[in-house]
């Protein structure tokens, strides 16, 4: 007869060892903490991954916002700054006018021009080299007898009507002379150049720069005594634009619009 002990042994021999192991309370107490630690690490890893992804996305959003802000700022500056002041910028460069004329239009008989190595001046020392003269007959005596004869003339700065407001000099020399002769130089271009025999450096008085911007008029006037009814008239003149910026005078060729 089988004892009770052998009977229980036979029953247990048909039980899977895996279930026995799982039912072992000692083994369970050893493995469960390890599983919990493993699960905790997995959860931490997932959380860190999400946090890194969020951080990268935040950086992208920040960089995009910063780039957009910078672009908007540049556009605003480019729009606003040109409209802050309508006065021309100060650009120190040479200036000249009156030396060239178009071939397509009629040429005068008398000319004047000006020139300077700079267009920016202190208000007390606006000095330019002025040129003036005329195209005469090759024989001056023949010109004086049958052409023009201007035995004296005035050099001055004029107002809007070219009337004297500041007389530079009164000359008792005849304007029709070799001293004031001009030559016309032509080439293949669409313009002709005027070559002057005479020039002088003249300082424009500070009092003429009475406004923030305006026009300076350099004039020569005299009387041609060979005319049927001689009267004093403008022989030649030239205009110059001026702008007063930060106590400096900026000159530019006359644009044809300022009065």
C-alpha positions as CSV (number, residue, x, y, z in Angstrom):
1,X,0.0,0.0,0.0
2,X,1.2,3.5,-0.9
3,X,1.8,5.7,1.9
4,X,0.4,9.2,2.0
5,X,3.9,10.6,1.6
6,X,4.5,8.8,-1.6
7,X,1.1,9.8,-3.0
8,X,1.8,13.5,-2.5
9,X,5.2,13.1,-4.1
10,X,3.6,11.5,-7.2
11,X,1.1,14.4,-7.5
12,X,3.8,17.0,-7.2
13,X,5.9,15.3,-9.9
14,X,3.2,16.2,-12.5
15,X,3.3,19.9,-11.7
16,X,5.4,22.1,-13.9
17,X,8.5,23.4,-12.2
18,X,7.8,26.9,-13.5
19,X,4.6,27.0,-11.4
20,X,6.5,25.7,-8.4
21,X,9.1,28.4,-8.8
22,X,6.4,31.0,-9.1
23,X,4.7,29.7,-6.0
24,X,8.0,29.9,-4.1
25,X,7.5,32.9,-1.8
26,X,11.3,33.3,-1.4
27,X,12.0,33.6,-5.1
28,X,9.1,36.1,-5.6
29,X,10.5,38.3,-2.9
30,X,13.9,38.3,-4.7
31,X,12.7,39.0,-8.3
32,X,9.9,41.5,-7.8
33,X,12.1,44.4,-6.8
34,X,14.2,43.8,-9.9
35,X,11.2,44.0,-12.2
36,X,10.0,47.2,-10.5
37,X,13.4,48.7,-11.0
38,X,13.5,47.7,-14.6
39,X,10.0,49.1,-15.2
40,X,11.0,52.4,-13.4
41,X,14.1,52.7,-15.7
42,X,11.9,52.2,-18.8
43,X,9.5,54.8,-17.6
44,X,12.3,57.3,-16.9
45,X,13.8,56.6,-20.3
46,X,10.5,57.3,-22.0
47,X,10.0,60.5,-20.0
48,X,13.5,61.8,-20.8
49,X,13.0,61.1,-24.5
50,X,9.8,63.0,-24.5
51,X,11.4,65.9,-22.6
52,X,14.3,66.0,-25.1
53,X,11.9,66.0,-28.0
54,X,9.9,68.9,-26.4
55,X,13.2,70.8,-25.8
56,X,14.3,70.4,-29.5
57,X,10.9,71.6,-30.7
58,X,11.0,74.5,-28.3
59,X,14.4,75.5,-29.7
60,X,13.2,75.3,-33.3
61,X,10.2,77.5,-32.4
62,X,12.5,80.0,-30.6
63,X,14.9,80.2,-33.6
64,X,12.1,80.6,-36.1
65,X,10.5,83.4,-34.0
66,X,13.9,85.1,-33.6
67,X,14.6,85.0,-37.3
68,X,11.1,86.3,-38.1
69,X,11.5,89.1,-35.6
70,X,14.9,90.1,-37.1
71,X,13.5,90.1,-40.6
72,X,10.6,92.4,-39.5
73,X,13.0,94.7,-37.7
74,X,15.2,95.0,-40.9
75,X,12.2,95.8,-43.0
76,X,10.9,98.4,-40.6
77,X,14.3,100.1,-40.5
78,X,14.6,100.1,-44.3
79,X,11.2,101.8,-44.5
80,X,11.4,104.2,-41.6
81,X,14.9,105.6,-41.8
82,X,14.7,107.0,-45.4
83,X,11.6,108.9,-44.3
84,X,13.1,110.4,-41.1
85,X,14.7,113.3,-43.1
86,X,14.1,114.5,-46.6
87,X,17.3,116.4,-46.7
88,X,20.0,115.0,-48.9
89,X,22.7,113.0,-47.2
90,X,26.1,114.6,-46.7
91,X,28.4,113.1,-49.3
92,X,31.9,114.7,-49.6
93,X,32.7,114.8,-53.3
94,X,33.8,117.1,-56.0
95,X,31.4,119.4,-57.8
96,X,31.4,121.2,-61.2
97,X,29.0,122.6,-63.7
98,X,28.9,124.7,-66.8
99,X,31.7,123.0,-68.8
100,X,29.6,120.9,-71.1
101,X,26.6,121.6,-73.4
102,X,24.5,119.3,-75.6
103,X,25.3,119.4,-79.3
104,X,21.5,119.2,-80.0
105,X,20.7,122.6,-78.5
106,X,21.8,126.1,-79.4
107,X,25.0,127.3,-77.8
108,X,25.3,130.7,-76.2
109,X,28.1,133.2,-77.0
110,X,29.1,133.7,-73.4
111,X,29.6,131.1,-70.6
112,X,30.3,130.7,-66.9
113,X,31.1,127.7,-64.8
114,X,32.3,126.7,-61.4
115,X,34.4,123.9,-59.9
116,X,35.5,122.6,-56.5
117,X,37.3,119.5,-55.2
118,X,34.6,119.2,-52.4
119,X,30.9,119.9,-52.1
120,X,30.9,120.2,-48.3
121,X,32.0,123.5,-46.6
122,X,32.0,125.3,-43.3
123,X,29.5,128.1,-43.7
124,X,32.2,130.8,-43.3
125,X,34.4,129.4,-46.1
126,X,32.3,128.3,-49.1
127,X,34.9,129.0,-51.8
128,X,34.6,127.9,-55.5
129,X,36.7,128.5,-58.6
130,X,34.5,130.4,-61.1
131,X,35.2,130.6,-64.8
132,X,33.6,133.0,-67.3
133,X,34.2,134.4,-70.8
134,X,32.9,134.2,-74.3
135,X,33.5,132.9,-77.9
136,X,34.9,135.8,-79.9
137,X,36.1,136.4,-83.5
138,X,39.7,135.3,-84.1
139,X,40.4,139.0,-84.5
140,X,39.4,140.8,-81.3
141,X,39.6,144.3,-82.9
142,X,37.2,143.2,-85.7
143,X,34.8,141.8,-82.9
144,X,34.9,145.1,-81.1
145,X,34.1,147.1,-84.2
146,X,31.5,144.9,-85.8
147,X,30.4,142.6,-83.1
148,X,30.1,143.1,-79.3
149,X,31.8,145.7,-77.3
150,X,31.4,145.6,-73.5
151,X,33.9,148.0,-72.0
152,X,33.1,147.3,-68.4
153,X,31.1,144.7,-66.4
154,X,30.0,143.6,-62.9
155,X,30.5,140.2,-61.2
156,X,28.0,139.5,-58.4
157,X,25.7,137.1,-56.7
158,X,22.1,137.8,-57.6
159,X,18.5,137.3,-56.3
160,X,15.7,135.4,-58.0
161,X,15.6,138.1,-60.7
162,X,19.4,138.0,-61.1
163,X,19.6,141.5,-59.6
164,X,22.8,142.2,-57.5
165,X,22.5,141.5,-53.8
166,X,26.3,141.1,-53.3
167,X,28.8,142.7,-55.7
168,X,32.0,140.7,-56.0
169,X,33.8,143.1,-58.4
170,X,33.4,145.8,-60.9
171,X,35.8,145.5,-63.8
172,X,36.9,148.3,-66.1
173,X,38.3,145.8,-68.6
174,X,36.6,145.0,-71.8
175,X,34.8,141.7,-71.6
176,X,35.5,141.2,-75.3
177,X,39.3,140.4,-75.0
178,X,41.7,137.5,-75.2
179,X,41.7,137.4,-71.4
180,X,38.1,136.2,-71.3
181,X,38.2,134.1,-74.5
182,X,36.5,130.7,-74.5
183,X,37.1,127.8,-77.0
184,X,34.6,125.1,-77.9
185,X,36.0,121.6,-78.0
186,X,34.1,118.9,-79.9
187,X,34.5,115.2,-80.1
188,X,32.5,112.1,-81.0
189,X,30.3,112.4,-77.8
190,X,26.9,114.0,-77.7
191,X,28.2,117.1,-75.9
192,X,30.7,119.9,-76.4
193,X,33.2,121.1,-73.8
194,X,33.9,124.7,-73.0
195,X,37.5,125.7,-72.4
196,X,38.0,128.9,-70.4
197,X,41.0,131.2,-70.4
198,X,40.1,133.0,-67.1
199,X,39.1,131.8,-63.7
200,X,39.1,133.1,-60.1
201,X,38.5,131.7,-56.7
202,X,35.5,133.4,-55.0
203,X,34.1,132.9,-51.5
204,X,30.3,133.0,-51.2
205,X,29.3,135.2,-48.2
206,X,27.7,133.4,-45.3
207,X,24.7,135.8,-45.4
208,X,23.5,134.2,-48.6
209,X,22.8,130.9,-46.9
210,X,19.8,132.3,-45.0
211,X,17.6,129.3,-45.3
212,X,17.9,125.5,-44.9
213,X,18.0,125.2,-48.7
214,X,18.1,127.5,-51.6
215,X,19.9,128.7,-54.8
216,X,23.0,130.8,-55.3
217,X,23.1,132.8,-58.5
218,X,26.5,133.8,-60.0
219,X,26.1,136.5,-62.6
220,X,28.0,138.7,-65.0
221,X,26.3,141.9,-66.3
222,X,27.4,144.7,-68.6
223,X,26.4,147.0,-71.5
224,X,27.1,146.3,-75.1
225,X,27.8,149.7,-76.5
226,X,27.5,148.5,-80.1
227,X,23.8,147.8,-79.6
228,X,21.3,150.3,-81.2
229,X,19.9,151.1,-77.8
230,X,22.5,150.0,-75.2
231,X,21.2,148.8,-71.9
232,X,22.8,146.9,-69.0
233,X,21.9,143.3,-69.2
234,X,22.9,139.8,-68.0
235,X,25.9,138.6,-70.0
236,X,26.0,135.1,-68.5
237,X,25.0,133.4,-65.2
238,X,24.9,130.0,-63.5
239,X,22.9,128.7,-60.5
240,X,24.0,126.4,-57.6
241,X,21.8,124.5,-55.2
242,X,22.7,124.7,-51.5
243,X,21.5,122.8,-48.4
244,X,22.5,123.7,-44.8
245,X,22.9,120.5,-42.7
246,X,24.4,120.4,-39.2
247,X,26.1,123.8,-39.7
248,X,27.6,122.6,-43.0
249,X,26.9,123.9,-46.5
250,X,26.3,121.2,-49.1
251,X,26.4,122.4,-52.7
252,X,25.1,120.6,-55.8
253,X,24.4,121.5,-59.4
254,X,21.1,123.4,-59.9
255,X,18.3,120.9,-60.5
256,X,16.2,123.3,-62.5
257,X,13.4,123.4,-60.0
258,X,14.5,125.6,-57.0
259,X,13.8,129.3,-57.3
